[in-house]
Amino acid sequence: MQEPKLDLATWRPRLAALAAGSSGGDGAHDSTHLERVWRNAQALLAQHPEADALVVMAACYLHDLVNLPKDDPERDQASTRSAKLARHQLAWMDFPPDRLDAVAHAIEAHSFSANIPARSLEAKIVQDADRLDGLGAVGLARMFYIAGRMGSGLAHPDDPLGLAREFDDRRYALDHIMVKLARLPGMMQTEGGRRLAEERLARLMAFREEFAAEGGAPSAS
């Protein structure tokens, strides 16, 4: 029989409850985001049975405990703060102490803006799982949601594909695909993550062309 402390089914609702309310009203980083990240991680864990699933699950649920807006000047510190808070809360909950360092590292290394290298397999899986949620149909919805909160426009009115201008994703939401999201497949840490990222990015690129075509803009191809 599995030791209760290490049972994923036992810890999952406790971790979800701990993370509840940490989004600060940000619909792109709410509880459904955490569930999707964990689901992405499970797909990657299936290819890496040697990874510690409890560490991965804890980091997936707690990686956004401190959630700062995209335009906050201290945004790059959010993951480090989340890791520190998660370590404190998990210790209080009697989480296996020999796994606290691994969970904290996976949390701090997940962030794109923090640019902290993922040193462990678990951190690589969590990083990939979180970034996968920025791609595909869900990633597209999150992109426009965040852009709306930041006051960005949908796209450049005359050149939505950026054929004759520099991309600026602070002004135009559609530009974010090329500024950041198109880079994610090449930054994936696992082969499974890279494959899924490429599939999801293809959907974003197709949408980008359709968006421009509906507005009468020339095609990039």
Backbone torsions as a table, in degrees:
resi	resn	phi	psi	omega
1	MET	NA	138.0	-177.5
2	GLN	-71.9	139.4	177.5
3	GLU	-62.0	130.7	-176.1
4	PRO	-52.9	-37.1	-178.1
5	LYS	-60.2	-28.3	-173.9
6	LEU	-103.3	4.5	-176.4
7	ASP	-79.3	118.1	-178.6
8	LEU	-61.2	-39.9	-178.5
9	ALA	-64.6	-31.1	177.9
10	THR	-74.1	-41.7	-174.8
11	TRP	-80.6	-27.1	-174.2
12	ARG	-57.6	-51.9	179.9
13	PRO	-65.1	-30.6	179.1
14	ARG	-69.0	-40.7	178.2
15	LEU	-68.4	-40.8	178.6
16	ALA	-63.4	-39.5	178.7
17	ALA	-66.7	-37.9	178.7
18	LEU	-64.5	-37.5	-178.4
19	ALA	-79.5	-19.6	-176.1
20	ALA	-57.3	132.7	176.9
21	GLY	87.9	0.5	-177.5
22	SER	-85.8	-6.5	-175.2
23	SER	-74.9	-19.8	-178.8
24	GLY	64.5	30.1	179.7
25	GLY	82.1	9.5	179.5
26	ASP	-88.4	107.0	-177.1
27	GLY	-67.6	-14.8	178.2
28	ALA	-85.9	-11.9	-179.1
29	HIS	-131.9	38.6	-177.7
30	ASP	-91.5	-167.9	-176.7
31	SER	-64.6	-29.6	178.6
32	THR	-69.4	-32.5	174.3
33	HIS	-62.3	-44.5	180.0
34	LEU	-62.5	-40.6	179.2
35	GLU	-65.2	-39.4	179.3
36	ARG	-67.4	-40.1	178.2
37	VAL	-61.9	-43.2	177.9
38	TRP	-63.9	-38.9	177.9
39	ARG	-64.7	-41.6	175.7
40	ASN	-60.5	-43.0	-178.7
41	ALA	-63.8	-37.4	178.6
42	GLN	-62.0	-38.1	178.1
43	ALA	-63.8	-37.2	179.0
44	LEU	-75.9	-36.7	177.6
45	LEU	-61.8	-31.4	179.0
46	ALA	-61.3	-25.4	179.0
47	GLN	-94.5	-8.0	-178.9
48	HIS	-135.0	69.9	-178.3
49	PRO	-63.5	-15.0	179.4
50	GLU	-77.2	-13.6	-179.4
51	ALA	-74.5	153.4	178.6
52	ASP	-83.5	103.7	-174.5
53	ALA	-65.3	-32.6	179.6
54	LEU	-66.9	-41.3	176.5
55	VAL	-61.6	-45.8	-179.9
56	VAL	-62.1	-46.1	-178.6
57	MET	-62.8	-44.4	-179.8
58	ALA	-61.1	-43.1	-179.4
59	ALA	-68.5	-36.4	177.9
60	CYS	-61.2	-43.4	-177.6
61	TYR	-77.2	-27.3	-172.0
62	LEU	-109.4	6.6	-173.8
63	HIS	-69.6	-18.5	179.6
64	ASP	-114.5	30.8	179.1
65	LEU	-57.3	-37.1	172.3
66	VAL	-109.8	108.7	-174.0
67	ASN	-114.9	106.8	179.5
68	LEU	-101.6	144.9	179.2
69	PRO	-57.3	155.6	-177.8
70	LYS	-59.1	-31.5	-177.3
71	ASP	-97.0	10.4	177.6
72	ASP	-72.4	133.8	-178.9
73	PRO	-62.8	-17.9	179.5
74	GLU	-106.2	20.5	-178.6
75	ARG	-54.9	-37.0	-176.8
76	ASP	-70.8	-6.6	178.5
77	GLN	-99.4	-5.1	-174.0
78	ALA	-61.0	-42.2	-176.4
79	SER	-69.6	-35.7	177.9
80	THR	-66.5	-40.4	177.2
81	ARG	-66.4	-39.6	178.4
82	SER	-62.6	-41.7	-179.8
83	ALA	-62.9	-42.7	-180.0
84	LYS	-64.3	-44.7	179.7
85	LEU	-66.5	-41.5	179.8
86	ALA	-62.2	-42.4	178.8
87	ARG	-59.0	-44.8	-179.7
88	HIS	-64.2	-46.7	-176.4
89	GLN	-68.4	-40.6	-179.3
90	LEU	-67.5	-38.3	177.6
91	ALA	-62.2	-39.3	178.4
92	TRP	-65.5	-31.0	-179.2
93	MET	-86.5	5.1	180.0
94	ASP	65.6	36.8	173.0
95	PHE	-67.8	146.8	-179.2
96	PRO	-50.4	115.0	-174.1
97	PRO	-62.1	-27.4	-179.5
98	ASP	-74.2	-4.4	178.6
99	ARG	-108.9	-3.8	-175.7
100	LEU	-63.2	-44.1	179.6
101	ASP	-60.7	-42.4	-178.1
102	ALA	-65.7	-40.4	178.0
103	VAL	-65.3	-45.9	-178.8
104	ALA	-60.6	-42.0	179.6
105	HIS	-65.7	-42.5	-179.9
106	ALA	-62.3	-35.2	178.9
107	ILE	-70.5	-48.7	-175.9
108	GLU	-68.0	-28.5	-176.8
109	ALA	-87.3	-6.0	-176.5
110	HIS	-72.8	-25.3	-168.8
111	SER	-74.3	133.8	175.6
112	PHE	-68.2	-45.2	-175.1
113	SER	-73.0	-29.8	-179.3
114	ALA	-71.7	-29.5	177.3
115	ASN	55.6	44.6	176.9
116	ILE	-97.5	121.6	-177.8
117	PRO	-61.1	136.8	176.1
118	ALA	-83.1	114.4	-174.4
119	ARG	-93.5	-25.2	-176.8
120	SER	-106.5	159.2	176.4
121	LEU	-60.4	-40.5	-179.7
122	GLU	-61.7	-42.0	179.0
123	ALA	-65.6	-37.3	178.9
124	LYS	-65.3	-40.1	179.4
125	ILE	-66.2	-44.4	-179.8
126	VAL	-64.7	-43.1	178.9
127	GLN	-59.9	-47.4	178.8
128	ASP	-62.7	-43.7	-177.3
129	ALA	-62.0	-40.0	178.9
130	ASP	-69.0	-42.5	-178.4
131	ARG	-69.8	-29.0	176.3
132	LEU	-62.2	-28.6	179.9
133	ASP	-73.5	-9.6	175.4
134	GLY	-91.2	1.6	-177.8
135	LEU	-119.0	169.9	178.6
136	GLY	73.4	-164.1	-176.6
137	ALA	-62.5	-43.3	178.6
138	VAL	-64.8	-42.9	178.8
139	GLY	-60.2	-37.9	178.6
140	LEU	-63.6	-45.5	179.1
141	ALA	-62.5	-43.0	179.6
142	ARG	-64.3	-38.3	-179.2
143	MET	-59.7	-48.3	-179.2
144	PHE	-72.5	-33.1	176.5
145	TYR	-61.5	-48.3	-179.4
146	ILE	-65.6	-40.6	179.0
147	ALA	-61.6	-39.2	178.1
148	GLY	-63.6	-41.0	178.8
149	ARG	-65.2	-28.8	-179.3
150	MET	-91.9	-2.9	178.0
151	GLY	80.2	21.1	179.2
152	SER	-80.5	154.8	173.2
153	GLY	-80.8	167.2	-179.7
154	LEU	-67.3	-50.3	-176.6
155	ALA	-162.7	161.7	175.7
156	HIS	-60.3	132.4	-173.4
157	PRO	-66.5	-29.2	-175.5
158	ASP	-108.3	-24.3	-176.3
159	ASP	-140.7	68.4	-175.4
160	PRO	-61.9	-26.5	-178.0
161	LEU	-91.0	-1.1	177.8
162	GLY	66.0	38.8	-178.0
163	LEU	-74.6	-24.5	-176.8
164	ALA	-136.9	32.6	-180.0
165	ARG	-156.5	168.7	174.6
166	GLU	-81.0	143.0	176.4
167	PHE	-70.6	144.5	179.5
168	ASP	-145.2	91.9	-174.8
169	ASP	-79.9	-4.2	172.4
170	ARG	-78.6	-25.8	179.0
171	ARG	-98.2	-33.4	-173.3
172	TYR	-130.1	120.2	-176.6
173	ALA	-59.6	-43.3	-175.9
174	LEU	-60.1	-29.2	180.0
175	ASP	-64.3	-21.6	-176.8
176	HIS	-63.1	-26.8	178.2
177	ILE	-60.0	-45.3	-177.8
178	MET	-82.7	-32.4	-178.3
179	VAL	-68.5	-41.8	-175.0
180	LYS	-127.4	-52.4	-168.4
181	LEU	-63.9	-34.5	179.8
182	ALA	-66.5	-17.8	180.0
183	ARG	-84.9	-18.1	-170.6
184	LEU	-63.8	-41.9	180.0
185	PRO	-55.9	-39.7	-179.9
186	GLY	-72.8	-11.8	-179.7
187	MET	-101.2	-1.9	-178.2
188	MET	-65.8	145.1	-174.5
189	GLN	-93.6	-18.5	-178.9
190	THR	-120.9	153.2	-179.9
191	GLU	-65.0	-40.2	178.3
192	GLY	-64.1	-39.7	178.0
193	GLY	-64.1	-40.3	179.9
194	ARG	-64.6	-41.8	-179.5
195	ARG	-64.4	-46.0	178.6
196	LEU	-65.1	-38.1	-179.7
197	ALA	-64.4	-40.9	179.6
198	GLU	-64.5	-39.6	178.7
199	GLU	-64.3	-43.3	-177.4
200	ARG	-73.3	-35.0	177.6
201	LEU	-64.7	-36.2	179.2
202	ALA	-58.0	-35.9	177.9
203	ARG	-67.2	-39.1	179.1
204	LEU	-66.6	-40.3	-179.9
205	MET	-66.2	-37.0	177.5
206	ALA	-66.4	-41.8	177.5
207	PHE	-60.9	-41.6	-179.1
208	ARG	-57.2	-44.1	178.8
209	GLU	-66.7	-41.3	179.7
210	GLU	-65.1	-40.4	178.7
211	PHE	-59.4	-47.4	-179.2
212	ALA	-65.5	-40.0	-178.5
213	ALA	-64.3	-39.8	179.4
214	GLU	-65.8	-26.6	178.3
215	GLY	-91.2	2.1	177.5
216	GLY	83.8	12.3	-179.0
217	ALA	-82.4	153.9	178.3
218	PRO	-68.9	153.6	179.8
219	SER	-77.3	152.4	177.7
220	ALA	-77.7	-19.1	-177.3
221	SER	-91.5	NA	NA
